[in-house]
Amino acid sequence: MVEVRAFDGDDWPAVWRIVEPVFRAGRTYAVATDVTEAEAHAFWVEKPASTFVAADPDGRILGTYFLKPNHAGPGDHVANCGYIVDTDARGRGVASTMCRHSLREAADRGFRAMQYNLVVATNEAAIAVWLREGFEIVGTLPGAFRHPDHGCVDAHIMFRALAR
């Protein structure tokens, strides 16, 4: 069983261990592959409204996500999240658990919808999870992501209204 809880400052070393290889690989996030730990902390913890972790019963952190408004002002009723699952925990439902948690959390905070702005088309596992969780691909940006293995690949905008 996976428990999702609010990020605590003491969680950062475990979260950094999970996000660093993903950022360095440059395959799924529009983050510089030479991002410093301080820059990653600002991106994942300081700038979002909230950050969460998913942990197993022994307390081992298996994944993490952030929640924030997608835009300011008149667009702040739409939430945005980013999720990363530890390589060793993939395929065990952690992303789905975090997604469902984020949808409830966003609705509880008064958001009316959730939007993902740049879902890399080659990230088929994530796309499958988001589609199962009720998201739709509402647009595709041709060649919008420079993938280190495939060159410029498409990126999707995914959207889901939240129950109120």
PENORMO-V615224 format. One record per run of one state. SS is the DSSP state (a for helix, b for strand, c for the rest). FROM is the first residue (numbers start at 1). TO is the last residue. If there is no record, write none. Layout:
BEGIN
SS;FROM;TO / SS;FROM;TO
END
This chain:
BEGIN
c;1;2 / b;3;6 / c;7;8 / a;9;25 / c;26;36 / a;37;46 / c;47;49 / b;50;55 / c;56;60 / b;61;69 / c;70;72 / a;73;75 / c;76;77 / b;78;85 / c;86;86 / a;87;89 / c;90;93 / a;94;108 / c;109;112 / b;113;120 / c;121;123 / a;124;132 / c;133;135 / b;136;147 / c;148;150 / b;151;161 / c;162;164
END
